[in-house]
Amino acid sequence: MGFFEQFFGAKKPSSSDGKSPYLPKESDPKEILFAKKFIERGGKFIYCEDATTTASFFNQIIEENGWFNDEIESSSSVLSSFFNLVPSEKESKALVLHCEYLIANKGAILICNRQIQERKLSELPENLIIIAKTNDFKNDVSEAMTSINQKYKNNLPTNITTLNAFDPTKENDFLSYGGNAKHLYLLVQEVN
């Protein structure tokens, strides 16, 4: 074995498919990567073709959990109207909200004060129903933050955070410690 081979190893024969072994491995599209990681972390991912399908899946979630419309809150008048939510004095069992972006490499959901006002994650109901669109996918947090800076140039949001752990039984890494795991449904609607 030669001197350089001791330090750098012997040359490996090139693969038979004609691709360089130095090229990065092909990976799943960001939508598929997100869905895999999101489900691994205990989230429930639901793809919706249109608004009618979104409403149908929302009603199935409500029925499956035995909730009533007055037990679900939303700070969005658009979502409250779309899902016929009735404001109530009852303690909410679920919160319906939009998100800013879906972070593919983490399987996380980026939200800010535009969705949760100034509330802390611990102050939100245990069940969250997130409504997103297919154009909300970003590769990583850096790309999402760049998009937020462009989207809200003159009025940057505060209280920016990610929802990372969706099921307390799946919260097993130290980075999610104290993250207040939530049961999370994500309805991703196709954009025409």
C-alpha positions as CSV (number, residue, x, y, z in Angstrom):
1,M,0.0,0.0,0.0
2,G,1.4,3.4,-1.0
3,F,2.0,6.4,1.2
4,F,-1.1,8.3,0.0
5,E,-3.3,5.2,0.1
6,Q,-2.6,4.9,3.9
7,F,-4.0,8.4,4.5
8,F,-6.7,8.6,1.8
9,G,-7.6,5.0,1.2
10,A,-7.4,3.2,-2.1
11,K,-9.3,4.4,-5.1
12,K,-12.7,2.8,-5.3
13,P,-13.9,1.6,-8.7
14,S,-16.6,3.9,-10.1
15,S,-20.2,2.7,-9.9
16,S,-21.6,0.9,-12.9
17,D,-24.5,3.4,-13.4
18,G,-22.2,6.1,-14.8
19,K,-22.8,8.6,-12.0
20,S,-19.9,10.0,-10.1
21,P,-19.6,8.8,-6.5
22,Y,-18.9,12.4,-5.5
23,L,-22.3,13.7,-6.6
24,P,-24.8,14.2,-3.7
25,K,-27.3,11.4,-3.4
26,E,-30.7,12.1,-4.8
27,S,-33.3,12.8,-2.2
28,D,-37.1,13.0,-2.0
29,P,-38.8,16.2,-3.1
30,K,-39.3,18.6,-0.1
31,E,-43.1,17.7,0.1
32,I,-42.4,14.0,0.5
33,L,-39.5,14.6,2.9
34,F,-41.7,16.8,5.0
35,A,-44.6,14.3,5.1
36,K,-42.2,11.5,6.1
37,K,-40.6,13.4,9.0
38,F,-43.9,14.9,10.1
39,I,-45.6,11.5,10.4
40,E,-42.5,10.0,12.1
41,R,-42.9,12.7,14.8
42,G,-46.6,11.8,15.4
43,G,-48.3,14.3,13.2
44,K,-51.3,13.5,11.1
45,F,-50.8,14.6,7.5
46,I,-53.8,14.9,5.2
47,Y,-53.6,16.0,1.6
48,C,-56.7,17.9,0.2
49,E,-57.4,18.5,-3.4
50,D,-59.6,21.5,-2.9
51,A,-61.6,23.5,-0.4
52,T,-64.5,21.0,-0.4
53,T,-62.1,18.2,0.5
54,T,-60.5,20.3,3.2
55,A,-64.0,21.0,4.8
56,S,-64.8,17.3,4.6
57,F,-61.6,16.1,6.3
58,F,-62.1,18.8,8.9
59,N,-65.5,17.5,9.7
60,Q,-64.2,13.9,9.9
61,I,-61.5,15.1,12.4
62,I,-64.2,16.8,14.5
63,E,-66.4,13.7,14.4
64,E,-63.5,11.3,15.1
65,N,-62.6,13.2,18.3
66,G,-66.2,13.9,19.5
67,W,-65.8,17.6,19.4
68,F,-68.5,20.3,18.8
69,N,-68.0,23.5,16.7
70,D,-68.2,25.6,19.9
71,E,-65.3,23.7,21.4
72,I,-63.0,24.7,18.6
73,E,-61.4,28.2,18.4
74,S,-59.7,30.2,15.7
75,S,-58.3,33.7,15.7
76,S,-58.8,33.8,11.9
77,S,-62.1,35.2,10.9
78,V,-61.6,33.4,7.5
79,L,-61.2,30.0,9.1
80,S,-64.0,30.6,11.6
81,S,-66.4,31.5,8.8
82,F,-65.2,28.6,6.5
83,F,-65.6,26.0,9.1
84,N,-68.7,27.5,10.8
85,L,-67.0,27.9,14.2
86,V,-69.1,29.4,16.9
87,P,-67.3,31.6,19.5
88,S,-67.9,30.2,23.0
89,E,-67.0,30.7,26.6
90,K,-66.1,27.0,26.9
91,E,-62.5,25.9,27.2
92,S,-61.3,25.0,23.7
93,K,-60.4,21.5,22.9
94,A,-58.8,22.4,19.6
95,L,-57.4,25.4,17.8
96,V,-57.6,25.9,14.0
97,L,-54.9,28.1,12.4
98,H,-52.9,28.8,9.3
99,C,-49.2,28.5,9.3
100,E,-46.4,30.5,7.7
101,Y,-44.4,27.6,6.3
102,L,-43.8,23.8,6.4
103,I,-40.1,23.0,7.0
104,A,-39.2,19.9,5.0
105,N,-35.8,18.9,6.6
106,K,-37.3,19.0,10.1
107,G,-40.9,18.0,9.5
108,A,-41.8,21.1,11.5
109,I,-44.4,23.9,11.1
110,L,-43.3,27.5,11.3
111,I,-45.9,29.8,13.0
112,C,-45.8,33.3,14.4
113,N,-47.9,35.9,16.2
114,R,-50.1,36.2,13.1
115,Q,-51.5,32.8,13.9
116,I,-51.2,32.5,17.7
117,Q,-51.0,36.2,18.7
118,E,-48.8,36.6,21.8
119,R,-49.7,33.2,23.3
120,K,-47.0,30.8,24.3
121,L,-47.2,27.2,23.0
122,S,-48.0,26.0,26.5
123,E,-51.1,28.3,26.4
124,L,-52.5,26.7,23.2
125,P,-55.0,23.8,23.3
126,E,-53.6,20.3,23.3
127,N,-55.1,19.7,19.8
128,L,-54.1,21.9,16.8
129,I,-55.5,21.7,13.3
130,I,-53.2,23.5,10.8
131,I,-54.5,24.6,7.4
132,A,-51.7,25.0,4.8
133,K,-51.3,25.2,1.1
134,T,-49.0,23.2,-1.2
135,N,-46.9,26.3,-1.9
136,D,-46.0,26.6,1.9
137,F,-43.2,24.0,1.7
138,K,-39.7,25.2,2.3
139,N,-36.5,23.2,2.4
140,D,-35.2,24.5,5.8
141,V,-35.7,27.2,8.4
142,S,-33.2,29.5,6.7
143,E,-35.3,29.5,3.5
144,A,-38.5,30.0,5.5
145,M,-37.0,33.0,7.4
146,T,-35.8,34.5,4.1
147,S,-39.4,34.2,2.8
148,I,-40.8,35.7,6.0
149,N,-38.4,38.7,5.6
150,Q,-39.6,39.2,2.0
151,K,-43.3,38.6,2.8
152,Y,-43.4,41.1,5.8
153,K,-40.7,43.6,4.8
154,N,-42.0,46.5,6.8
155,N,-43.8,44.7,9.6
156,L,-41.8,41.6,10.6
157,P,-43.8,39.2,12.8
158,T,-42.8,38.4,16.4
159,N,-43.1,35.2,18.4
160,I,-41.8,33.1,15.5
161,T,-41.6,29.5,16.5
162,T,-41.8,26.0,15.1
163,L,-44.1,23.2,16.1
164,N,-41.7,20.2,16.4
165,A,-43.2,17.5,18.6
166,F,-46.7,16.4,17.9
167,D,-47.2,13.4,20.2
168,P,-45.9,13.3,23.8
169,T,-45.1,9.6,23.4
170,K,-42.8,10.4,20.4
171,E,-41.0,13.3,22.0
172,N,-37.7,11.6,22.6
173,D,-34.9,13.9,21.7
174,F,-33.3,16.6,23.9
175,L,-34.1,19.4,21.3
176,S,-37.8,19.0,21.9
177,Y,-37.5,19.1,25.7
178,G,-40.0,21.6,27.1
179,G,-41.5,22.0,23.6
180,N,-45.1,21.3,24.8
181,A,-46.0,18.5,22.5
182,K,-49.4,18.9,20.8
183,H,-51.6,16.5,18.9
184,L,-51.4,17.9,15.4
185,Y,-53.5,17.5,12.3
186,L,-52.2,19.1,9.1
187,L,-54.5,19.7,6.2
188,V,-52.5,20.6,3.1
189,Q,-54.7,22.0,0.3
190,E,-53.7,22.0,-3.3
191,V,-53.1,25.4,-4.9
192,N,-54.5,25.8,-8.4
